[in-house]
Amino acid sequence: MPRMIFWMLTALVALTACDALPFIPGAATPMPNTLVYEAPVTLTVKKDAPLGGTTIAYQGKSDTGAARVLIAGQIAPKQVGDSVDWEGSPAPNVALKLTTRVLSFDEAGVTLAGLARIEIRNIAVQPGGAAGKPLLEFNAPVTFSLAKAGTIPGSNVSYIGSTPNGAQFAGVEGYPYRKTADSLQYNGRLAPKVFVRHDLRVVRFTETEAVVGGTAKITIEQ
């Protein structure tokens, strides 16, 4: 049963993640100056140690063998495959929605797998720096289609155009040219307690457009 649930969850995450964008198609239109990411997650909640930034906790197995999951102060008996959802604000300007299911549990902890939706409001881009001590971390698949002079959302990296040396970008450190499949990284702060690292590759580029894709690692700091 646990193996079957694992593969069901993996398939669900893969289907959703493949089309995930910073602005999620089909979701409610974000407010101005807002970024929204979706990320597959696997979260382990140890016994008597709440999941950082949330009201999810674990109190071990019940007498009947169920997982005693604490959600917003209420005990919810859970079995493998059962849903565990949570919505809240783990940091200023951040709205988080977790949609997960129980992957496994024992006396020491419970493991949840599913999706996280992270909405970051009042974006104030600050390039560079390093992430502080993480409260929560998410790796979201992203794809950006940049028109000429367009900027990667949540960064100061913009596409200048096609040159004999490759695609030219502004806002990158050092050499500004990238060819197809070359890497493109960016680190910066989005909000007081939110840091992002983009690990991207150039998918294609023309004189008028560049497409880059990869992952955005979102760190919500303590």
Backbone as CSV, one residue per row, in Angstrom:
resi,resn,N_x,N_y,N_z,CA_x,CA_y,CA_z,C_x,C_y,C_z
1,MET,0.802,-1.220,0.000,0.000,0.000,0.000,0.843,1.282,0.000
2,PRO,1.877,1.417,0.886,2.701,2.621,0.845,3.347,2.842,-0.503
3,ARG,3.830,1.764,-1.158,4.472,1.927,-2.463,3.474,2.424,-3.506
4,MET,2.250,1.889,-3.464,1.226,2.322,-4.414,0.912,3.800,-4.220
5,ILE,0.733,4.221,-2.957,0.453,5.621,-2.671,1.591,6.504,-3.144
6,PHE,2.839,6.044,-2.938,3.997,6.825,-3.357,3.949,7.111,-4.851
7,TRP,3.684,6.076,-5.639,3.680,6.285,-7.087,2.485,7.122,-7.531
8,MET,1.357,6.997,-6.851,0.214,7.855,-7.181,0.547,9.312,-6.919
9,LEU,1.170,9.586,-5.778,1.539,10.950,-5.445,2.600,11.481,-6.393
10,THR,3.573,10.637,-6.748,4.625,11.051,-7.665,4.036,11.448,-9.015
11,ALA,3.087,10.658,-9.506,2.456,10.960,-10.790,1.682,12.267,-10.723
12,LEU,0.967,12.490,-9.610,0.188,13.716,-9.451,1.102,14.927,-9.437
13,VAL,2.204,14.841,-8.684,3.157,15.946,-8.612,3.771,16.217,-9.979
14,ALA,4.162,15.161,-10.690,4.800,15.328,-11.989,3.867,16.002,-12.980
15,LEU,2.612,15.594,-13.008,1.661,16.174,-13.944,1.459,17.647,-13.668
16,THR,1.415,18.027,-12.399,1.192,19.421,-12.048,2.450,20.244,-12.249
17,ALA,3.603,19.697,-11.843,4.840,20.470,-11.865,5.297,20.791,-13.275
18,CYS,5.016,19.920,-14.233,5.521,20.127,-15.581,5.019,21.433,-16.177
19,ASP,3.815,21.867,-15.793,3.253,23.082,-16.346,3.335,24.246,-15.370
20,ALA,4.035,24.053,-14.251,4.066,25.105,-13.241,4.849,26.306,-13.752
21,LEU,4.308,27.492,-13.543,4.934,28.741,-13.913,4.902,29.668,-12.711
22,PRO,5.726,30.740,-12.726,5.645,31.685,-11.613,4.237,32.244,-11.449
23,PHE,3.549,32.530,-12.559,2.144,32.885,-12.501,1.360,31.669,-12.950
24,ILE,0.573,31.091,-12.069,0.009,29.767,-12.307,-1.202,29.862,-13.229
25,PRO,-1.167,29.188,-14.388,-2.332,29.190,-15.257,-3.545,28.605,-14.556
26,GLY,-4.693,29.254,-14.708,-5.917,28.728,-14.112,-6.159,29.202,-12.697
27,ALA,-5.126,29.761,-12.049,-5.316,30.268,-10.692,-5.907,31.667,-10.765
28,ALA,-6.419,32.139,-9.632,-6.929,33.493,-9.570,-5.798,34.459,-9.923
29,THR,-6.139,35.538,-10.640,-5.118,36.492,-11.048,-4.466,37.122,-9.827
30,PRO,-3.126,37.021,-9.713,-2.468,37.589,-8.544,-2.625,39.102,-8.508
31,MET,-2.556,39.665,-7.311,-2.560,41.106,-7.151,-1.283,41.657,-7.770
32,PRO,-1.286,42.952,-8.163,-0.058,43.545,-8.688,1.097,43.391,-7.703
33,ASN,2.301,43.279,-8.241,3.504,43.139,-7.424,3.480,41.884,-6.569
34,THR,2.919,40.804,-7.142,2.805,39.514,-6.455,3.362,38.408,-7.342
35,LEU,4.072,37.460,-6.739,4.538,36.271,-7.451,3.907,35.042,-6.824
36,VAL,3.551,34.073,-7.663,2.962,32.824,-7.199,3.751,31.669,-7.806
37,TYR,4.160,30.730,-6.950,4.881,29.547,-7.387,4.138,28.306,-6.905
38,GLU,4.264,27.203,-7.643,3.815,25.901,-7.181,5.002,24.959,-7.170
39,ALA,5.126,24.177,-6.109,6.281,23.297,-5.960,5.845,21.951,-5.409
40,PRO,6.390,20.846,-5.946,6.179,19.537,-5.312,6.917,19.511,-3.986
41,VAL,6.326,18.863,-2.983,6.943,18.840,-1.652,6.906,17.435,-1.061
42,THR,7.928,17.137,-0.283,7.937,15.995,0.618,8.387,16.524,1.969
43,LEU,7.523,16.439,2.959,7.760,17.057,4.261,7.739,15.995,5.345
44,THR,8.736,16.007,6.200,8.768,15.096,7.341,8.539,15.897,8.619
45,VAL,7.490,15.517,9.350,7.155,16.184,10.604,7.509,15.235,11.742
46,LYS,8.504,15.595,12.522,8.936,14.739,13.622,7.986,14.854,14.807
47,LYS,7.919,13.791,15.593,7.024,13.770,16.747,7.349,14.920,17.698
48,ASP,6.306,15.635,18.094,6.394,16.731,19.060,7.266,17.886,18.582
49,ALA,7.453,18.028,17.266,8.202,19.148,16.693,7.395,19.691,15.512
50,PRO,6.582,20.742,15.709,5.710,21.246,14.646,6.484,21.601,13.384
51,LEU,5.823,21.452,12.242,6.407,21.857,10.972,6.561,23.372,10.975
52,GLY,7.789,23.850,10.763,8.084,25.274,10.868,7.133,26.151,10.073
53,GLY,6.636,27.210,10.699,5.781,28.169,10.029,4.341,27.752,9.874
54,THR,3.966,26.558,10.376,2.607,26.047,10.231,2.078,25.587,11.587
55,THR,0.831,25.139,11.596,0.233,24.558,12.805,0.118,23.049,12.690
56,ILE,0.890,22.443,11.766,0.886,20.997,11.605,1.896,20.381,12.570
57,ALA,1.457,19.385,13.342,2.342,18.688,14.271,1.978,17.203,14.266
58,TYR,2.820,16.403,14.917,2.615,14.961,14.955,2.790,14.461,16.379
59,GLN,1.849,13.639,16.816,1.884,13.144,18.197,1.998,11.625,18.269
60,GLY,2.544,11.017,17.210,2.757,9.584,17.236,1.529,8.788,16.839
61,LYS,1.600,7.465,17.067,0.501,6.584,16.694,-0.559,6.524,17.798
62,SER,-1.801,6.360,17.365,-2.902,6.162,18.311,-2.978,4.693,18.717
63,ASP,-3.873,4.375,19.651,-4.050,2.987,20.089,-4.519,2.086,18.946
64,THR,-5.171,2.685,17.947,-5.657,1.904,16.810,-4.643,1.849,15.666
65,GLY,-3.482,2.484,15.854,-2.442,2.442,14.834,-2.489,3.567,13.830
66,ALA,-3.379,4.535,14.022,-3.461,5.680,13.113,-2.411,6.719,13.484
67,ALA,-2.046,7.556,12.524,-1.149,8.675,12.790,-1.945,9.787,13.451
68,ARG,-1.454,10.286,14.576,-2.122,11.386,15.274,-1.520,12.707,14.778
69,VAL,-2.151,13.267,13.737,-1.694,14.519,13.147,-2.480,15.669,13.765
70,LEU,-1.760,16.665,14.229,-2.379,17.831,14.854,-2.433,18.946,13.822
71,ILE,-3.651,19.429,13.520,-3.850,20.499,12.546,-4.652,21.600,13.218
72,ALA,-4.035,22.781,13.369,-4.699,23.925,13.995,-5.281,23.561,15.356
73,GLY,-4.538,22.774,16.105,-4.938,22.455,17.469,-5.872,21.283,17.618
74,GLN,-6.270,20.638,16.527,-7.182,19.505,16.591,-6.500,18.233,16.091
75,ILE,-6.716,17.127,16.805,-6.156,15.841,16.404,-6.950,15.271,15.238
76,ALA,-6.224,14.879,14.189,-6.847,14.249,13.018,-6.193,12.892,12.808
77,PRO,-6.898,11.780,13.124,-6.325,10.451,12.871,-6.156,10.246,11.367
78,LYS,-4.968,9.838,10.950,-4.677,9.690,9.523,-4.025,8.339,9.242
79,GLN,-4.354,7.790,8.068,-3.715,6.595,7.552,-2.925,6.969,6.294
80,VAL,-2.067,6.054,5.834,-1.322,6.289,4.599,-2.308,6.580,3.466
81,GLY,-2.065,7.639,2.722,-2.943,8.029,1.627,-3.958,9.089,1.989
82,ASP,-4.130,9.377,3.291,-5.097,10.399,3.719,-4.549,11.806,3.476
83,SER,-5.462,12.759,3.295,-5.076,14.137,3.000,-4.698,14.899,4.266
84,VAL,-3.720,15.786,4.108,-3.347,16.727,5.154,-3.139,18.081,4.470
85,ASP,-4.100,18.990,4.637,-4.057,20.299,3.992,-3.879,21.395,5.032
86,TRP,-3.238,22.484,4.610,-3.019,23.611,5.530,-2.864,24.892,4.729
87,GLU,-3.431,25.981,5.255,-3.255,27.304,4.668,-2.915,28.291,5.766
88,GLY,-2.002,29.207,5.459,-1.644,30.215,6.450,-0.524,31.093,5.941
89,SER,0.017,31.901,6.847,1.082,32.836,6.514,2.293,32.551,7.396
90,PRO,3.294,31.837,6.863,4.463,31.514,7.675,5.434,32.676,7.863
91,ALA,5.257,33.755,7.077,6.126,34.932,7.174,5.372,36.131,6.605
92,PRO,5.793,37.340,6.953,5.129,38.522,6.389,5.141,38.500,4.870
93,ASN,4.036,38.885,4.262,3.876,38.967,2.805,3.843,37.609,2.111
94,VAL,3.700,36.519,2.874,3.690,35.178,2.279,2.403,34.454,2.644
95,ALA,1.704,33.943,1.627,0.549,33.068,1.833,0.919,31.686,1.312
96,LEU,0.790,30.678,2.156,1.179,29.317,1.806,-0.021,28.393,1.878
97,LYS,-0.173,27.555,0.853,-1.210,26.523,0.849,-0.539,25.187,0.583
98,LEU,-0.680,24.254,1.538,-0.147,22.906,1.392,-1.292,21.943,1.097
99,THR,-1.142,21.162,0.050,-2.109,20.127,-0.311,-1.333,18.819,-0.379
100,THR,-1.383,18.029,0.689,-0.529,16.843,0.780,-1.332,15.625,1.213
101,ARG,-0.670,14.470,1.134,-1.223,13.221,1.648,-0.151,12.498,2.437
102,VAL,-0.586,11.642,3.362,0.346,10.896,4.199,1.047,9.850,3.345
103,LEU,2.371,9.945,3.300,3.161,8.979,2.547,3.573,7.804,3.438
104,SER,3.958,8.103,4.670,4.338,7.061,5.626,4.367,7.670,7.022
105,PHE,4.354,6.807,8.043,4.514,7.293,9.410,4.964,6.152,10.306
106,ASP,5.636,6.531,11.393,6.020,5.585,12.434,5.995,6.344,13.760
107,GLU,6.594,5.782,14.783,6.561,6.453,16.089,7.345,7.762,16.087
108,ALA,8.340,7.876,15.186,9.223,9.041,15.213,8.708,10.227,14.409
109,GLY,7.895,9.967,13.368,7.451,11.075,12.535,6.499,10.625,11.443
110,VAL,5.963,11.615,10.734,5.074,11.358,9.607,5.631,12.091,8.398
111,THR,5.574,11.449,7.213,6.046,12.057,5.974,4.855,12.359,5.087
112,LEU,4.787,13.605,4.612,3.713,14.074,3.751,4.269,14.396,2.377
113,ALA,3.482,14.160,1.326,3.909,14.475,-0.037,2.755,15.089,-0.802
114,GLY,3.061,16.053,-1.648,2.023,16.707,-2.433,2.529,17.990,-3.052
115,LEU,1.754,19.044,-2.912,2.062,20.313,-3.557,1.991,21.469,-2.571
116,ALA,2.831,22.485,-2.835,2.782,23.738,-2.083,2.524,24.874,-3.067
117,ARG,1.632,25.764,-2.687,1.404,26.998,-3.453,1.900,28.153,-2.597
118,ILE,2.891,28.883,-3.124,3.512,29.967,-2.367,3.205,31.279,-3.065
119,GLU,2.491,32.156,-2.393,2.171,33.479,-2.940,2.952,34.528,-2.141
120,ILE,3.770,35.311,-2.849,4.611,36.314,-2.213,4.126,37.687,-2.670
121,ARG,3.729,38.501,-1.722,3.117,39.799,-2.025,4.096,40.935,-1.746
122,ASN,3.801,42.087,-2.356,4.612,43.299,-2.148,6.097,43.026,-2.424
123,ILE,6.354,42.474,-3.615,7.713,42.124,-3.998,8.605,43.369,-4.008
124,ALA,9.766,43.260,-3.378,10.784,44.316,-3.408,12.105,43.638,-3.749
125,VAL,12.497,43.678,-5.024,13.659,42.940,-5.510,14.949,43.549,-4.971
126,GLN,15.764,42.687,-4.330,17.094,43.076,-3.853,18.083,42.015,-4.351
127,PRO,18.791,42.282,-5.446,19.705,41.279,-5.996,20.861,40.954,-5.054
128,GLY,21.360,39.717,-5.168,22.547,39.307,-4.432,22.249,38.876,-3.012
129,GLY,23.315,38.649,-2.258,23.183,38.218,-0.872,23.071,36.715,-0.760
130,ALA,22.686,36.267,0.413,22.546,34.838,0.692,21.327,34.622,1.577
131,ALA,20.767,33.427,1.498,19.594,33.099,2.307,19.987,32.958,3.769
132,GLY,19.077,33.369,4.657,19.269,33.164,6.076,18.834,31.771,6.491
133,LYS,18.770,31.530,7.784,18.394,30.217,8.299,16.973,29.881,7.853
134,PRO,16.805,28.732,7.167,15.485,28.440,6.593,14.461,27.982,7.625
135,LEU,13.248,28.479,7.456,12.083,27.964,8.156,11.412,26.910,7.284
136,LEU,11.256,27.241,6.001,10.719,26.331,4.989,11.460,26.593,3.683
137,GLU,11.633,25.553,2.868,12.254,25.698,1.558,11.448,24.930,0.519
138,PHE,11.336,25.515,-0.682,10.588,24.897,-1.765,11.386,25.028,-3.059
139,ASN,11.354,23.982,-3.890,11.978,24.005,-5.213,10.880,23.941,-6.264
140,ALA,10.612,25.074,-6.897,9.529,25.167,-7.865,10.075,25.100,-9.286
141,PRO,9.511,24.250,-10.147,9.886,24.279,-11.570,9.343,25.556,-12.209
142,VAL,10.158,26.228,-13.012,9.745,27.489,-13.627,10.172,27.536,-15.086
143,THR,9.400,28.252,-15.889,9.748,28.559,-17.268,9.396,30.017,-17.514
144,PHE,10.333,30.770,-18.068,10.104,32.179,-18.345,10.293,32.434,-19.834
145,SER,9.312,33.067,-20.455,9.410,33.504,-21.836,9.593,35.018,-21.815
146,LEU,10.777,35.480,-22.210,11.128,36.883,-22.085,11.153,37.560,-23.451
147,ALA,10.322,38.582,-23.609,10.432,39.419,-24.790,11.707,40.256,-24.675
148,LYS,12.133,40.829,-25.764,13.313,41.685,-25.730,13.095,42.798,-24.712
149,ALA,14.048,42.977,-23.811,13.989,43.933,-22.701,13.104,43.437,-21.560
150,GLY,12.560,42.214,-21.688,11.762,41.642,-20.608,12.640,41.132,-19.477
151,THR,12.091,41.162,-18.275,12.835,40.804,-17.069,12.264,39.548,-16.435
152,ILE,13.135,38.670,-15.924,12.689,37.503,-15.172,11.959,37.985,-13.921
153,PRO,10.711,37.588,-13.698,9.960,38.068,-12.533,10.708,37.823,-11.229
154,GLY,10.744,38.839,-10.379,11.407,38.718,-9.089,12.909,38.859,-9.152
155,SER,13.431,39.411,-10.266,14.873,39.578,-10.421,15.153,40.876,-11.171
156,ASN,16.440,41.153,-11.391,16.822,42.270,-12.255,17.491,41.778,-13.533
157,VAL,17.305,40.488,-13.870,17.889,39.890,-15.072,16.944,40.112,-16.247
158,SER,17.431,40.729,-17.304,16.602,41.000,-18.475,17.311,40.537,-19.751
159,TYR,16.509,40.309,-20.780,17.029,39.826,-22.068,17.286,41.022,-22.977
160,ILE,18.519,41.132,-23.470,18.887,42.251,-24.333,18.646,41.914,-25.798
161,GLY,18.982,40.683,-26.197,18.764,40.281,-27.579,19.803,39.284,-28.037
162,SER,19.656,38.854,-29.294,20.561,37.874,-29.887,21.787,38.578,-30.456
163,THR,22.973,37.993,-30.198,24.227,38.530,-30.716,25.046,37.373,-31.298
164,PRO,26.127,37.656,-32.027,26.988,36.574,-32.518,27.571,35.725,-31.396
165,ASN,27.642,36.262,-30.189,28.173,35.526,-29.040,27.111,34.716,-28.301
166,GLY,25.853,34.870,-28.703,24.759,34.185,-28.021,23.724,35.167,-27.509
167,ALA,22.836,34.672,-26.649,21.822,35.535,-26.044,22.499,36.445,-25.027
168,GLN,22.188,37.733,-25.102,22.795,38.687,-24.176,21.794,39.057,-23.088
169,PHE,22.263,38.992,-21.834,21.423,39.327,-20.690,22.049,40.470,-19.892
170,ALA,21.206,41.290,-19.315,21.647,42.301,-18.361,21.287,41.823,-16.962
171,GLY,22.038,42.289,-15.971,21.744,41.915,-14.592,22.422,40.647,-14.137
172,VAL,23.258,40.033,-14.997,24.016,38.836,-14.617,25.432,39.250,-14.244
173,GLU,26.087,38.418,-13.466,27.449,38.719,-13.045,28.439,38.337,-14.138
174,GLY,29.311,39.269,-14.498,30.361,38.958,-15.455,29.863,38.818,-16.884
175,TYR,30.368,37.804,-17.567,30.104,37.576,-18.994,28.598,37.528,-19.256
176,PRO,28.075,38.384,-20.144,26.615,38.501,-20.286,25.986,37.590,-21.333
177,TYR,26.788,36.748,-21.997,26.274,35.973,-23.129,26.042,34.504,-22.752
178,ARG,24.961,33.945,-23.271,24.641,32.537,-23.058,24.172,31.926,-24.383
179,LYS,24.620,30.692,-24.643,24.121,29.960,-25.800,23.071,28.945,-25.343
180,THR,22.388,28.331,-26.285,21.350,27.358,-25.950,21.914,26.273,-25.037
181,ALA,21.202,25.985,-23.950,21.546,24.988,-22.930,22.559,25.504,-21.910
182,ASP,23.045,26.752,-22.058,23.940,27.312,-21.044,23.168,27.672,-19.779
183,SER,23.877,27.685,-18.657,23.247,27.961,-17.368,23.133,29.462,-17.109
184,LEU,22.148,29.792,-16.280,21.902,31.179,-15.877,21.425,31.155,-14.436
185,GLN,22.191,31.768,-13.542,21.825,31.774,-12.120,21.517,33.189,-11.640
186,TYR,20.694,33.233,-10.617,20.389,34.524,-9.984,20.015,34.281,-8.529
187,ASN,20.541,35.106,-7.630,20.168,35.079,-6.216,19.633,36.444,-5.824
188,GLY,18.632,36.469,-4.982,18.145,37.754,-4.507,16.996,37.618,-3.532
189,ARG,16.663,38.721,-2.913,15.584,38.758,-1.928,14.308,39.289,-2.577
190,LEU,13.171,38.667,-2.225,11.880,39.087,-2.749,11.073,39.879,-1.726
191,ALA,11.272,39.563,-0.448,10.547,40.190,0.656,11.442,40.073,1.897
192,PRO,11.089,40.731,3.006,11.980,40.714,4.176,12.414,39.335,4.638
193,LYS,11.559,38.323,4.521,11.894,36.977,4.980,11.863,35.949,3.852
194,VAL,12.007,36.415,2.613,11.914,35.508,1.457,13.096,35.721,0.518
195,PHE,13.827,34.636,0.266,14.989,34.664,-0.622,14.754,33.666,-1.754
196,VAL,15.254,33.981,-2.955,15.069,33.078,-4.093,16.398,32.840,-4.795
197,ARG,16.608,31.601,-5.239,17.743,31.254,-6.086,17.196,30.617,-7.357
198,HIS,17.508,31.221,-8.502,17.129,30.662,-9.786,18.305,29.870,-10.368
199,ASP,18.065,28.622,-10.711,19.017,27.802,-11.454,18.362,27.462,-12.787
200,LEU,18.754,28.183,-13.837,18.060,28.121,-15.114,18.998,27.694,-16.232
201,ARG,18.415,27.288,-17.350,19.129,27.018,-18.594,18.414,27.753,-19.727
202,VAL,19.186,28.189,-20.713,18.593,28.815,-21.890,17.993,27.725,-22.765
203,VAL,16.694,27.780,-22.971,16.005,26.778,-23.793,16.136,27.141,-25.273
204,ARG,15.853,28.385,-25.583,16.022,28.874,-26.959,16.031,30.398,-26.926
205,PHE,16.495,30.992,-28.022,16.444,32.454,-28.110,16.437,32.886,-29.568
206,THR,15.814,34.019,-29.805,15.799,34.667,-31.112,16.109,36.139,-30.884
207,GLU,16.043,36.917,-31.928,16.291,38.347,-31.792,15.249,39.011,-30.886
208,THR,14.043,38.444,-30.854,12.956,39.104,-30.126,12.535,38.405,-28.842
209,GLU,13.039,37.185,-28.579,12.539,36.432,-27.434,13.598,35.455,-26.932
210,ALA,13.586,35.223,-25.617,14.402,34.163,-25.019,13.533,33.369,-24.054
211,VAL,13.711,32.044,-24.056,12.996,31.172,-23.127,14.033,30.503,-22.231
212,VAL,13.844,30.637,-20.921,14.741,29.998,-19.950,13.886,29.175,-18.992
213,GLY,14.449,28.073,-18.501,13.686,27.216,-17.601,14.603,26.502,-16.617
214,GLY,14.028,26.092,-15.515,14.784,25.385,-14.477,14.015,25.371,-13.181
215,THR,14.687,25.778,-12.109,14.044,25.763,-10.790,14.253,27.094,-10.075
216,ALA,13.299,27.413,-9.235,13.417,28.537,-8.313,13.348,27.967,-6.902
217,LYS,14.426,28.116,-6.148,14.448,27.672,-4.762,14.022,28.828,-3.885
218,ILE,12.859,28.687,-3.251,12.317,29.739,-2.407,12.590,29.385,-0.950
219,THR,13.307,30.260,-0.264,13.613,30.055,1.147,12.820,31.054,1.973
220,ILE,11.959,30.521,2.842,11.275,31.354,3.838,12.097,31.262,5.116
221,GLU,12.595,32.400,5.540,13.571,32.416,6.626,12.902,32.513,7.995
222,GLN,13.655,32.075,9.003,13.176,32.155,10.382,13.158,33.609,10.860
